[in-house]
C-alpha cells in the first residue's frame, strides 16, 4: 500500500491486530506471521510489503521454514501470468477513466490539483497526460512512480520472493481474488470517497521518507500496534469509504476462502498485504469471530 492511502496502494498491487491476543512472538525479529490449524490443515498467514528497497533484510528462518512446509501458496491476486499482464492495463483503463465531459482538474479542484502538480513536477510527470484519469488511478500511478524513484521496487517485494520459491518447490499457487476484483474495489469509490483518499495520499507523497520509513520499520520488526497506528487509524477516520473498499470488504471475502481451505487438508502459506492483518476489521479478527484462533509464530 502502502502509510495511509498511498501505502495502501503500494500494498495493493495492496497490520497486525492488537485486538487479537495471540501467542507471544518468537524471539527472532521479523514481519509478523500467524498460523491457523486443525487436525489435518495448517495455514500460515504472513503480512507483506509489496514494494521494497533492495537492502531490506526480512527473510527469517521462521519464514523460510513455513514457506518450505507449504505445498500450496496463495497471494492476493495474479499479476504475473500472461493473461494478467495483458489484461490488467485494459481493466485499469476501463474502470479508471473519467467520463468524456470530466477532467482530473475539474474533479480535484484548484487546491488539490496544485498539490498534485507540485509532486508531479518533482518526478517529471506531465499533468496533461493525467487529465482523463480518475483520482484513484492517478494516485496509484503516482505512488508507484514516487516509490520507484526513491529506491523501492516490486522486484524486491515479498510476493516476488514468495512466488519464486513456490515455483521452485513446485507448489500449487492460488490467489485470494482476481485482478478485476481488486480494480473494482477501487473503482467502486464515489467522488467524495476518492477525494478523501487523495488528501491522505498526497500528504504522504509530499514527504515520503516521513510517511514510509516508520511503517517499513514497523513491518520489518513485526510491531503490530505501530502498523495499525500508522496505516489503519487515519484511514478509518479520514477515508472510511476507502478503508471499507480496500480492506474490510476484501477481508470478508477472503475469510470464505480460508474457511474453505480449512475444511480440506494440507499446508498453505498465505502472503497478503500487511494491512489486511491489521486493526479491528482484520482477517485475524474476522477469523476469531468465527471461532478460528490464530497463533502468532513470529
C-alpha positions as CSV (number, residue, x, y, z in Angstrom):
1,X,0.0,0.0,0.0
2,X,1.5,1.3,1.3
3,X,1.3,4.9,5.2
4,X,-2.4,5.7,4.8
5,X,-3.8,5.6,1.2
6,X,-0.7,5.9,-0.9
7,X,0.8,3.0,1.0
8,X,-2.5,1.1,0.8
9,X,-2.0,1.4,-2.9
10,X,1.6,0.3,-2.7
11,X,0.5,-2.7,-0.6
12,X,-2.4,-3.1,-3.1
13,X,-0.7,-4.2,-6.3
14,X,-2.1,-3.6,-1.6
15,X,-1.4,-4.6,10.0
16,X,-1.5,-6.8,12.6
17,X,-4.2,-6.6,15.1
18,X,-3.5,-5.7,18.7
19,X,-7.1,-6.9,19.3
20,X,-6.1,-10.5,18.7
21,X,-4.3,-11.8,21.7
22,X,-2.2,-14.4,20.0
23,X,0.7,-16.3,21.5
24,X,3.9,-14.4,22.0
25,X,6.1,-13.8,19.0
26,X,9.2,-15.9,18.5
27,X,12.5,-14.4,19.7
28,X,13.6,-13.9,16.1
29,X,12.5,-10.5,14.9
30,X,10.8,-10.3,11.6
31,X,7.5,-9.4,9.9
32,X,4.6,-10.8,11.9
33,X,3.3,-14.3,11.0
34,X,0.4,-16.4,12.3
35,X,-0.9,-19.9,11.8
36,X,-4.4,-21.3,11.9
37,X,-4.7,-25.1,12.0
38,X,-6.8,-28.1,12.8
39,X,-6.1,-31.9,12.7
40,X,-5.2,-32.0,9.0
41,X,-4.8,-28.4,7.8
42,X,-2.2,-25.7,8.6
43,X,-2.4,-22.2,7.1
44,X,0.3,-19.7,7.7
45,X,-0.7,-16.0,7.4
46,X,2.2,-13.7,6.5
47,X,1.8,-9.9,6.1
48,X,3.7,-8.5,3.2
49,X,5.2,-5.3,1.9
50,X,4.6,-5.5,-1.9
51,X,7.3,-3.0,-2.9
52,X,10.6,-2.7,-1.0
53,X,14.2,-1.3,-1.3
54,X,16.9,-3.8,-2.3
55,X,18.7,-3.8,1.0
56,X,15.8,-4.6,3.4
57,X,16.5,-7.8,5.3
58,X,13.3,-9.6,6.3
59,X,13.6,-13.3,5.4
60,X,13.9,-15.0,8.8
61,X,14.4,-18.7,9.5
62,X,10.8,-19.0,10.7
63,X,9.6,-17.5,7.4
64,X,11.7,-19.9,5.3
65,X,10.6,-22.9,7.3
66,X,6.9,-22.1,7.0
67,X,7.2,-21.5,3.3
68,X,9.2,-24.7,2.8
69,X,6.5,-26.7,4.7
70,X,3.7,-25.4,2.4
71,X,2.5,-27.3,-0.7
72,X,0.1,-24.5,-1.5
73,X,1.0,-20.8,-1.7
74,X,-1.6,-18.1,-2.0
75,X,-1.1,-14.4,-2.8
76,X,-3.6,-11.6,-3.2
77,X,-4.0,-11.8,-6.9
78,X,-2.4,-12.8,-10.2
79,X,-0.1,-10.1,-11.6
80,X,2.5,-12.3,-13.3
81,X,0.7,-14.6,-15.7
82,X,0.5,-13.7,-19.4
83,X,-3.3,-13.2,-19.0
84,X,-2.8,-10.8,-16.1
85,X,-0.1,-8.8,-17.8
86,X,-2.2,-8.4,-20.9
87,X,-5.5,-7.6,-19.2
88,X,-4.7,-5.5,-16.1
89,X,-3.8,-2.4,-18.1
90,X,-7.1,-2.7,-20.1
91,X,-9.1,-3.2,-16.9
92,X,-7.5,-0.1,-15.3
93,X,-8.4,2.0,-18.3
94,X,-11.9,0.6,-18.4
95,X,-12.6,1.4,-14.8
96,X,-10.2,4.3,-14.1
97,X,-11.0,6.8,-16.9
98,X,-13.2,9.9,-16.3
99,X,-16.4,10.4,-18.3
100,X,-15.7,12.3,-21.5
101,X,-17.1,15.5,-20.0
102,X,-15.0,15.4,-16.9
103,X,-11.3,16.1,-16.3
104,X,-8.9,15.4,-13.4
105,X,-8.6,19.1,-12.8
106,X,-12.4,19.5,-12.6
107,X,-12.7,16.6,-10.2
108,X,-9.9,17.7,-7.9
109,X,-10.5,21.4,-7.8
110,X,-7.8,24.1,-7.8
111,X,-6.1,23.4,-4.4
112,X,-5.8,19.6,-4.8
113,X,-4.7,20.0,-8.4
114,X,-2.0,22.4,-7.4
115,X,-0.6,20.0,-4.8
116,X,-0.7,17.1,-7.3
117,X,1.1,19.3,-9.8
118,X,3.9,20.1,-7.4
119,X,4.7,16.4,-6.8
120,X,4.2,15.5,-10.5
121,X,6.7,18.2,-11.5
122,X,9.2,16.9,-8.9
123,X,9.2,13.5,-10.5
124,X,8.9,14.5,-14.1
125,X,5.3,13.6,-14.7
126,X,3.3,15.6,-17.3
127,X,0.0,16.7,-15.8
128,X,-1.6,16.9,-19.2
129,X,-1.3,13.1,-19.6
130,X,-3.3,12.6,-16.4
131,X,-6.4,14.6,-17.3
132,X,-8.6,11.7,-18.4
133,X,-7.9,9.5,-15.3
134,X,-9.9,9.2,-12.1
135,X,-8.1,10.3,-8.9
136,X,-7.6,6.8,-7.6
137,X,-5.8,5.7,-10.8
138,X,-3.7,8.8,-10.8
139,X,-2.6,8.2,-7.2
140,X,-1.8,4.6,-8.0
141,X,0.4,5.6,-10.9
142,X,2.0,8.5,-9.0
143,X,2.6,6.3,-5.9
144,X,4.3,3.7,-7.9
145,X,6.5,6.3,-9.7
146,X,7.5,8.0,-6.5
147,X,8.3,4.8,-4.7
148,X,10.4,3.6,-7.6
149,X,12.2,7.0,-7.7
150,X,13.1,6.5,-4.0
151,X,14.6,3.1,-4.5
152,X,11.6,0.8,-4.0
153,X,10.8,-2.0,-6.5
154,X,8.3,-4.8,-6.8
155,X,11.2,-7.0,-7.8
156,X,12.3,-6.8,-4.1
157,X,8.8,-7.1,-2.7
158,X,7.7,-10.1,-0.6
159,X,5.4,-11.6,-3.2
160,X,8.1,-11.9,-5.9
161,X,10.3,-13.8,-3.4
162,X,7.4,-16.0,-2.2
163,X,6.2,-16.8,-5.8
164,X,9.7,-17.6,-7.0
165,X,10.2,-20.0,-4.1
166,X,6.8,-21.6,-4.7
167,X,7.6,-22.2,-8.3
168,X,11.0,-23.7,-7.3
169,X,9.2,-26.0,-4.9
170,X,6.5,-26.9,-7.4
171,X,3.9,-25.7,-5.1
172,X,0.3,-25.1,-6.2
173,X,-0.3,-21.3,-6.5
174,X,-3.7,-19.8,-5.7
175,X,-5.0,-16.3,-5.3
176,X,-7.3,-14.7,-2.9
177,X,-9.1,-12.7,-5.6
178,X,-9.0,-11.8,-9.3
179,X,-7.2,-8.7,-10.6
180,X,-10.6,-7.4,-11.7
181,X,-11.9,-7.7,-8.2
182,X,-9.0,-5.6,-6.9
183,X,-9.6,-2.9,-9.5
184,X,-13.3,-2.9,-9.0
185,X,-12.8,-2.3,-5.3
186,X,-11.0,1.0,-6.1
187,X,-13.4,1.9,-8.9
188,X,-16.4,1.5,-6.6
189,X,-15.4,4.5,-4.6
190,X,-17.6,7.6,-5.3
191,X,-16.1,11.0,-5.8
192,X,-16.2,12.2,-2.1
193,X,-14.5,8.9,-1.1
194,X,-11.9,9.3,-3.8
195,X,-11.1,12.8,-2.7
196,X,-10.8,11.8,0.9
197,X,-8.3,9.2,-0.2
198,X,-6.5,11.7,-2.4
199,X,-5.9,14.0,0.5
200,X,-4.3,11.3,2.6
201,X,-2.2,10.1,-0.3
202,X,-0.9,13.4,-1.4
203,X,0.3,14.3,2.1
204,X,2.3,11.1,2.2
205,X,3.8,11.5,-1.2
206,X,4.9,15.1,-0.4
207,X,7.1,13.7,2.4
208,X,7.7,10.1,1.5
209,X,10.5,9.4,4.0
210,X,8.4,10.6,6.9
211,X,5.4,8.5,5.9
212,X,7.1,5.3,4.7
213,X,10.2,4.8,7.0
214,X,8.2,4.3,10.2
215,X,5.8,1.9,8.6
216,X,8.6,-0.1,6.9
217,X,10.4,-0.4,10.3
218,X,7.2,-1.5,12.0
219,X,6.5,-4.1,9.3
220,X,10.1,-5.4,9.3
221,X,10.2,-5.8,13.1
222,X,6.7,-7.2,13.5
223,X,5.4,-4.2,15.5
224,X,1.7,-4.9,15.2
225,X,0.4,-1.9,17.1
226,X,2.6,0.5,15.2
227,X,1.5,-0.7,11.8
228,X,-2.2,-0.2,12.6
229,X,-1.4,3.2,14.2
230,X,0.5,4.3,11.1
231,X,-1.8,2.9,8.4
232,X,-5.2,1.9,9.7
233,X,-6.2,4.6,12.2
234,X,-6.1,7.5,9.8
235,X,-7.9,5.6,7.0
236,X,-10.7,4.7,9.4
237,X,-11.1,8.3,10.5
238,X,-10.4,10.3,7.4
239,X,-11.2,8.0,4.5
240,X,-13.7,5.4,5.8
241,X,-15.2,4.6,2.4
242,X,-11.7,3.7,1.0
243,X,-11.0,1.7,4.2
244,X,-14.1,-0.3,3.6
245,X,-13.4,-0.8,-0.1
246,X,-9.7,-1.7,0.2
247,X,-9.7,-3.6,3.4
248,X,-12.9,-4.5,5.2
249,X,-14.9,-5.8,2.2
250,X,-12.0,-7.7,0.7
251,X,-11.1,-9.2,4.1
252,X,-14.6,-10.5,4.4
253,X,-14.4,-12.2,1.0
254,X,-11.0,-13.8,1.9
255,X,-12.4,-15.3,5.1
256,X,-14.6,-17.5,2.9
257,X,-11.5,-18.7,1.0
258,X,-9.7,-19.5,4.2
259,X,-12.7,-21.3,5.7
260,X,-13.0,-23.4,2.6
261,X,-9.3,-24.5,2.8
262,X,-9.7,-25.3,6.5
263,X,-12.4,-27.9,5.5
264,X,-9.8,-29.7,3.4
265,X,-6.3,-30.8,4.2
266,X,-2.8,-29.6,3.6
267,X,-0.3,-26.9,4.4
268,X,-0.8,-23.4,3.0
269,X,1.3,-20.3,3.0
270,X,-0.8,-17.2,2.5
271,X,1.0,-13.9,1.8
272,X,-1.2,-10.8,1.7
273,X,-0.6,-7.1,2.3
274,X,0.2,-6.4,6.0
275,X,-2.8,-4.0,6.2
276,X,-5.1,-6.9,5.8
277,X,-3.9,-8.5,9.0
278,X,-4.4,-5.3,11.0
279,X,-6.8,-3.5,13.2
280,X,-10.4,-4.2,14.3
281,X,-11.5,-5.4,10.8
282,X,-8.5,-7.6,10.0
283,X,-8.6,-11.1,8.6
284,X,-7.4,-12.3,12.1
285,X,-10.3,-10.6,13.9
286,X,-12.8,-11.9,11.4
287,X,-11.5,-15.4,11.8
288,X,-11.7,-15.1,15.6
289,X,-15.3,-14.1,15.3
290,X,-16.0,-17.4,13.6
291,X,-14.2,-19.3,16.3
292,X,-10.9,-19.7,14.5
293,X,-8.0,-18.7,16.7
294,X,-4.7,-17.5,15.0
295,X,-1.5,-18.2,16.9
296,X,1.4,-15.8,16.3
297,X,4.6,-17.7,15.3
298,X,6.8,-14.7,14.5
